[in-house]
Amino acid sequence: MVRLISLLLVGSLLLVSSVPAQGTKTLAFEDLFARRERISFREEVPSWTWAHDSKHLATKRRDGERVWIDPMDLSEVQPVERLELPALIFDGAAALEAAGMDAAAAKSWASGRHQVEEKGHLFQRSEGLAWLRTDGAGGTGIVEGAELGQLAPDGRHLAYVLGNDLHVLNLTNGETRSITSNGGPERLNGKLDWVYQEELYGRGRFRGFWWSPDSLHLAFLSLDESPVHSFTVVDHLVEGHYRVATEETNYPKAGDPNPKVSLGLCDVGTGDFAWMDLEKYQSDEPLIVRVDWTPDGSKCLVTVQNRIQNELHLVALDPESLKQKSFRPGVDGEIWLHEESSSWVARPREPSWLSDGGFLFLSERDGWWHLYRWHPEGEPVQLSKGEWEVRSIEHVDEQKGEVLLVTNMGYAAGNQYLLADLNGGGTRRITQDPGSHRLSFNGDRSLFLDHMGSLSEPTEVRLCRSADGAILRVLGRGHVPAAKDYAMSRWERITIPTRDGLELDGALLKPVPFDPDQRYPVWIPTYSGPRAPNVRSRWDSSAWNQFLAQHGVIVMQVNVRSASYSGRAIVGQAYKRLGVLEVRDMEDAVDWLCANPWADKGRVGITGHSYGGFMVARCLLTSDRFRLGVAGSGVYDWRMYDTIYTERYMSTPQLNPDGYHETSCLPVAKDLNGFLHLTHGLMDDNVHVQHLFHLTDALQQAGRTNWSMMVYANSRHGIRGSARARHAKQTTWDLIQLHLVPPIGGDAARQAQQAFEAQLEEKLPKGG
């Protein structure tokens, strides 16, 4: 039975205000770390989704009851029951026991890391791997000492690494085939080392083998670690005794030898085996940055880059040629794509396959990230074009001949959805308002829900028509519960001009309440790494930022040129000289802001972590605009960071010695302005604490005392533990209060402040 929603229901569903009554309470520092009632400015967004029939909308009344809604007239309809309810909770112990495992063992293995596969489940513990088939054949088993397991798509074989060798277990007859036999500390087969997982395949992803979709073949990487230098980190807080524990990891630093990579292909059934011949690339010290398969398993696609990553080949290998024992790119393997750049070529994303055997891919070959279509019979065809970038491919509809894209058209820090014609007929935009959009479609893709928000406004839920993007109804607006009690400032979008004519995206959070007749200190959180923007057009729930605004601090964020999505001509200006032009961009942002009488040019602070820590140090060492900097885990000399990341943007120290010297913080330690506080995790295995010690030694040698440092034992690239995290934040707040927030008291302090401002006045460009 269908009935119309009552006015009361309409009110409860649709009219959730995005501007609730503004509170006046002020956060205390303790509120940021309260265990039970920690304050957050997170938005609450009305729950609107597509029901499981993909035709109706589903939402909740205020009493929590879930209801179905007809999207055409907003009438309430009777929900349709699912034919089969998916298992929401998987009981691993029960499943293993039901498959024949002893109850105690089943409980023990089920407590390990659970990995859901298409045809089964895997359970990883330190002592090995347990498997469970769900493909109808059933069965379970244990492989002691195994790691990085993955079932074949058909569920009949299990590939895993044991002793740094790759093995395949036939789950039907129990036979094991050793694919390699030369594994050891200096030879990794099917397993990635630190730098490959961190910089190419994704942090924490150490698996280095790939099943073909037809389950017949395995592709895998083999890494010769013998030329790679190791690095040792020390744990000084070993529980139970007063000795230290050491960890030694292979870690190639810029200019050092990389692991020597090989790619093998194996026929799982016959054991036939061949290596990809990389002789063509040896002079360039190749990296294998991606491995894929065509959907039918007929080709293995290998993406090869040179060491400094300004060139790329996509090579297609035919696994049916295994008996040749090697594949030669351009002879036995076809080179499907070639990319090159005057700066760097980013690692490509997974291809989006088409039914004709071609695929869609993103490329920066025209200077902006755009969509291209590749077909075996011809050259790639560009499907999108303009001074904006495609961020991702969301959906391909070959029947309609169009592809849905997420782009930054109109505002580099936001996103917009476009439909591109698969045959090169252009693009059309289906979202309009500036901000960030997140779309979900009904079953026939004629309608979509648009969750649209921005830095200054919580998310609004809209029902839209796919044909033209027209907004049919606004279904609800998010609100911020904390704003009912606490004073809340709202971010403002700003555009900052640079001295060389660029425009940078920025955002500003003013103190609350704000008095334009007052002068406020400025705090700038930054990261600023290549293509890693700080400013994103989405709601910011940070209580810390609101805390600063409530305590009279302006918070500003800036996307410096390297961190923007503004095309290779702008982003690539950072190539071979990281942190040079970016510091100038930060200076221009400070000068622009402090041209306003309410922003105090003598009280500007900046903070950042990792690459952001590097930026903070560079700002205080090479600029006079900053009174305070708090730098965490920074790279203070790029010769001490890893090869693959560093050389992508800086080339090698051998090829770019001047660039490495120019970007190092060490030679300019004597020029430290303001006050610099440095923090680092003693067990940081990413940016080693060696960076901190080199910089502090340089500061000591230069006789500088306007700095401090804090080392966090037992912490890695982030501060581990709530007590340590609180200590770090408390220290930051103490420094802000000491150097930026309070009125200057005492004659000596007042004179120091006046001298500092006079010095700035002389060096700032005339006219602000």
C-alpha positions, -999 to 999 in steps of 0.1 A, spaced: 0 0 0 13 34 -10 6 65 11 19 101 9 45 112 34 29 134 60 40 170 64 57 160 97 77 133 79 86 157 51 99 181 77 119 155 94 134 142 62 140 173 41 144 203 62 175 196 83 190 230 86 227 236 76 228 267 98 218 258 133 217 282 162 252 293 168 267 285 202 290 306 222 311 282 243 348 281 239 368 248 237 394 241 263 425 223 253 414 193 274 382 190 252 404 180 223 416 149 241 386 140 263 382 102 262 344 100 265 331 133 252 357 145 228 344 174 208 343 172 170 329 195 144 319 166 122 288 171 102 257 149 104 243 142 70 207 129 65 208 93 54 197 90 18 207 60 -3 193 39 -31 173 9 -18 185 -26 -27 160 -27 -56 180 2 -71 147 20 -80 136 36 -47 152 58 -22 158 47 14 161 70 44 154 71 81 128 90 101 140 108 132 128 79 152 153 57 134 127 38 113 139 30 78 115 39 50 114 36 13 105 66 -9 94 69 -45 119 94 -61 92 108 -84 67 121 -59 83 114 -25 55 90 -15 63 63 9 62 28 -5 63 -7 10 99 -20 11 106 -51 -10 123 -79 10 156 -92 -3 154 -126 -18 187 -135 -1 201 -117 28 239 -115 27 258 -128 57 267 -96 76 290 -114 101 314 -141 90 323 -166 118 357 -177 108 362 -202 136 328 -219 129 335 -220 92 370 -235 97 357 -261 121 328 -270 98 354 -276 71 372 -301 93 397 -282 114 401 -289 150 380 -265 172 409 -251 191 430 -246 160 400 -230 142 396 -205 169 433 -197 169 436 -192 131 403 -172 130 419 -146 153 445 -138 126 442 -113 98 412 -123 77 414 -119 39 382 -124 19 388 -140 -16 364 -146 -44 363 -183 -38 374 -186 -2 390 -171 29 425 -168 41 437 -163 77 473 -150 82 492 -154 115 528 -151 123 532 -189 121 517 -192 87 485 -192 66 452 -211 68 429 -214 39 392 -222 35 375 -230 1 340 -217 -6 338 -227 -43 317 -258 -36 346 -282 -33 351 -273 3 381 -280 24 406 -262 46 443 -264 54 474 -248 69 507 -238 53 532 -232 80 555 -202 76 536 -190 45 528 -153 39 512 -131 13 488 -158 2 462 -153 -26 438 -178 -41 435 -182 -78 403 -166 -92 388 -201 -97 397 -211 -61 416 -242 -71 452 -230 -63 468 -210 -36 499 -190 -43 521 -178 -14 556 -168 -4 577 -191 19 613 -183 26 612 -156 0 603 -181 -27 570 -183 -46 550 -215 -43 516 -227 -56 495 -253 -38 469 -273 -57 440 -273 -33 424 -303 -50 452 -329 -48 475 -312 -22 505 -310 -45 528 -280 -41 549 -265 -70 579 -243 -62 579 -216 -88 613 -203 -76 640 -218 -54 667 -191 -50 649 -170 -24 668 -157 6 677 -124 24 690 -109 -8 665 -124 -32 628 -117 -29 605 -137 -52 568 -127 -52 575 -103 -23 583 -66 -25 609 -48 -5 605 -16 15 609 10 -13 588 -9 -38 558 -12 -15 562 23 -1 566 43 -33 551 21 -61 526 -5 -50 512 11 -18 522 13 18 518 -21 35 513 -40 2 541 -64 0 526 -90 -23 545 -91 -56 526 -116 -77 495 -115 -98 471 -142 -110 458 -141 -145 420 -139 -146 417 -174 -161 438 -188 -132 463 -204 -156 493 -181 -151 512 -162 -125 532 -131 -130 556 -121 -103 585 -98 -94 619 -109 -83 641 -84 -65 678 -88 -62 686 -69 -29 724 -76 -29 733 -41 -41 710 -23 -17 723 -6 14 706 -13 47 695 11 75 691 3 112 665 18 135 666 13 173 639 6 198 650 20 231 619 10 250 619 -27 248 594 -41 273 609 -63 300 645 -53 300 669 -24 296 686 -34 264 677 -21 230 663 -39 200 674 -31 164 656 -34 131 677 -36 99 659 -29 66 672 -25 30 666 12 22 682 27 -9 688 64 -4 689 89 -33 717 80 -57 723 46 -41 718 13 -60 682 2 -63 671 -35 -61 675 -52 -95 641 -61 -107 630 -90 -129 595 -102 -140 587 -139 -143 557 -156 -160 547 -191 -150 522 -216 -164 507 -230 -131 497 -263 -148 528 -272 -167 555 -253 -148 567 -237 -180 585 -205 -170 601 -174 -187 616 -141 -177 610 -107 -192 642 -96 -210 650 -61 -196 683 -57 -215 667 -29 -235 663 -9 -203 694 -18 -183 712 14 -191 683 32 -175 682 10 -143 645 1 -149 617 0 -124 587 -22 -129 560 0 -115 528 -19 -124 517 -54 -135 482 -61 -149 464 -87 -170 439 -83 -199 404 -94 -188 407 -127 -207 442 -134 -194 457 -135 -229 482 -107 -222 503 -97 -192 508 -59 -191 541 -47 -176 547 -10 -170 584 -2 -171 600 31 -161 635 44 -162 652 51 -128 644 88 -128 608 82 -140 605 106 -168 598 78 -194 574 49 -194 566 19 -216 535 -3 -213 546 -38 -226 522 -66 -235 535 -101 -230 519 -133 -244 520 -161 -218 516 -186 -246 552 -179 -255 566 -193 -223 587 -219 -240 609 -191 -254 623 -187 -218 624 -149 -223 603 -120 -236 619 -92 -255 600 -59 -254 593 -48 -289 600 -83 -303 581 -109 -283 563 -83 -263 544 -54 -279 549 -19 -267 514 -6 -263 521 28 -248 550 52 -245 550 82 -222 577 108 -215 580 141 -198 604 170 -192 598 165 -155 583 132 -143 558 106 -155 534 95 -127 528 58 -121 497 50 -142 464 37 -128 446 5 -137 432 4 -172 395 5 -178 388 -22 -203 364 -21 -232 347 -49 -251 367 -44 -283 400 -52 -265 409 -16 -260 410 3 -228 407 38 -213 436 54 -195 446 87 -180 476 106 -193 493 139 -188 507 139 -223 491 172 -233 502 189 -201 470 181 -181 456 148 -168 430 137 -194 412 107 -207 424 87 -236 412 56 -255 436 30 -267 429 4 -294 453 -22 -308 446 -9 -343 456 27 -339 470 56 -319 454 67 -286 425 91 -290 420 119 -265 385 120 -251 387 150 -228 405 183 -231 409 216 -213 429 234 -186 416 211 -159 423 176 -149 405 142 -148 409 127 -113 394 93 -119 372 71 -142 341 62 -123 319 43 -147 319 31 -183 287 26 -202 295 12 -237 259 8 -246 253 46 -242 288 53 -255 299 74 -225 322 74 -195 316 91 -162 346 111 -149 356 129 -117 374 161 -126 384 194 -111 369 216 -138 361 251 -125 380 248 -93 412 229 -88 405 221 -51 370 207 -58 355 181 -80 329 180 -107 314 150 -126 315 150 -164 303 125 -190 327 120 -219 318 106 -253 336 73 -260 340 82 -296 355 116 -291 324 137 -292 333 159 -263 322 162 -226 293 175 -207 291 185 -171 264 170 -149 273 187 -116 274 224 -114 279 241 -81 314 247 -68 325 223 -41 329 185 -39 304 161 -52 298 124 -46 273 106 -68 254 74 -66 230 62 -93 198 42 -95 196 10 -114 191 23 -149 213 54 -142 185 78 -150 187 95 -116 215 101 -91 220 113 -56 245 141 -52 261 146 -18 276 181 -24 296 199 2 324 225 6 348 239 31 322 264 42 290 245 40 280 210 53 269 184 28 236 189 9 218 158 -5 202 163 -39 182 141 -62 192 149 -98 184 139 -133 213 122 -152 204 135 -186 212 171 -178 222 171 -142 192 191 -132 184 192 -94 150 177 -90 148 180 -52 170 189 -22 164 160 1 184 172 31 211 193 45 238 184 69 244 201 102 271 203 129 258 193 163 288 209 181 278 243 167 247 243 188 269 248 219 303 260 207 313 290 187 322 279 152 340 298 125 335 290 88 362 286 62 364 311 34 377 303 0 405 327 -11 426 332 -41 462 343 -36 483 361 -63 520 352 -66 548 375 -76 551 357 -109 515 360 -119 500 327 -107 468 323 -86 469 299 -57 439 283 -41 436 289 -4 413 289 26 409 311 56 394 305 90 390 337 110 387 340 147 353 338 163 341 363 172 360 384 146 368 421 151 383 437 120 398 464 143 419 438 161 452 423 149 454 385 150 483 360 147 483 336 118 488 298 118 495 279 86 492 241 85 509 227 54 521 196 35 529 210 1 542 178 -15 538 173 -53 501 169 -61 492 167 -24 470 198 -18 461 210 17 430 229 5 401 206 -6 366 218 -10 350 196 16 338 200 52 366 203 78 357 186 111 389 196 129 382 207 165 419 218 166 413 244 139 381 256 156 400 257 189 426 281 174 399 303 159 381 305 192 414 316 209 420 344 184 442 327 158 437 330 120 442 297 103 452 298 66 458 269 42 475 273 8 480 251 -22 514 260 -33 521 254 -70 536 220 -67 507 208 -45 480 220 -69 462 202 -97 471 229 -121 488 211 -150 524 201 -156 536 235 -166 529 248 -131 533 217 -109 565 208 -128 582 240 -118 592 222 -86 612 196 -106 648 193 -94 644 221 -68 618 210 -43 609 236 -18 624 266 -35 594 282 -54 570 267 -28 586 289 0 581 319 -23 545 310 -27 541 308 11 558 342 14 533 356 -11 504 341 8 516 357 40 522 391 24 487 390 7 470 381 40 489 405 61 481 434 38 449 433 58 451 454 90 436 425 111 464 400 102 496 406 122 527 402 100 549 399 130 531 369 144 529 342 117 535 305 125 536 274 103 535 237 109 537 205 89 547 168 90 569 147 67 571 167 35 553 194 55 581 193 80 606 199 53 585 229 41 584 243 76 622 241 80 627 256 46 604 285 55 622 294 87 657 289 72 652 308 39 625 333 47 619 360 73 581 359 73 577 334 100 580 339 138 574 302 147 576 268 130 568 234 143 582 207 120 575 170 123 595 142 108 609 163 80 632 155 51 660 179 57 683 168 30 669 148 0 702 128 -2 689 109 29 655 100 15 646 69 -6 655 66 -43 622 61 -60 603 91 -44 632 115 -43 646 108 -78 611 111 -94 611 148 -84 648 156 -80 666 132 -104 698 117 -88 724 135 -68 749 126 -95 728 142 -122 715 172 -102 741 180 -75 733 217 -75 696 210 -70 703 188 -40 725 214 -25 700 242 -31 671 223 -15 690 210 16 682 226 49 717 219 63 738 246 45 713 273 55 711 264 92 730 295 101 702 316 86 674 304 109 648 331 115 621 330 142 619 299 165 619 264 151 606 233 171 615 199 156 599 166 164 607 131 152 599 95 159 631 77 170 620 45 151 609 63 120 616 38 92 604 61 65 621 95 71 649 84 94 657 103 126 691 108 109 674 138 92 667 154 126 702 148 139 719 162 108 698 194 111 703 199 148 740 193 144 741 220 117 722 244 140 746 237 168 777 241 145 762 275 134 757 286 170 719 290 167 699 286 199 665 297 187 652 262 183 641 231 203 636 195 196 615 166 209 622 129 200 594 104 206 608 69 214 589 39 202 573 61 175 577 57 137 566 81 110 537 91 132 536 97 169 524 64 185 501 65 215 475 89 228 497 103 256 526 111 232 502 126 207 487 148 234 521 158 245 531 169 210 499 189 206 503 205 240 538 215 231 526 231 199 499 250 218 524 261 244 547 274 217 518 292 199 509 309 232 545 318 239 554 332 205 522 342 188 491 346 210 497 366 241 502 404 243 539 411 246 548 421 282 579 437 297 602 463 282 627 438 268 600 417 252 583 448 238 615 460 223 622 426 208 588 426 192 593 461 178 627 452 164 613 420 148 585 440 131 608 467 120 631 441 104 601 426 86 589 461 75 623 467 58 623 434 39 586 432 29 578 445 -6 566 481 -5 529 485 -7 522 451 11 
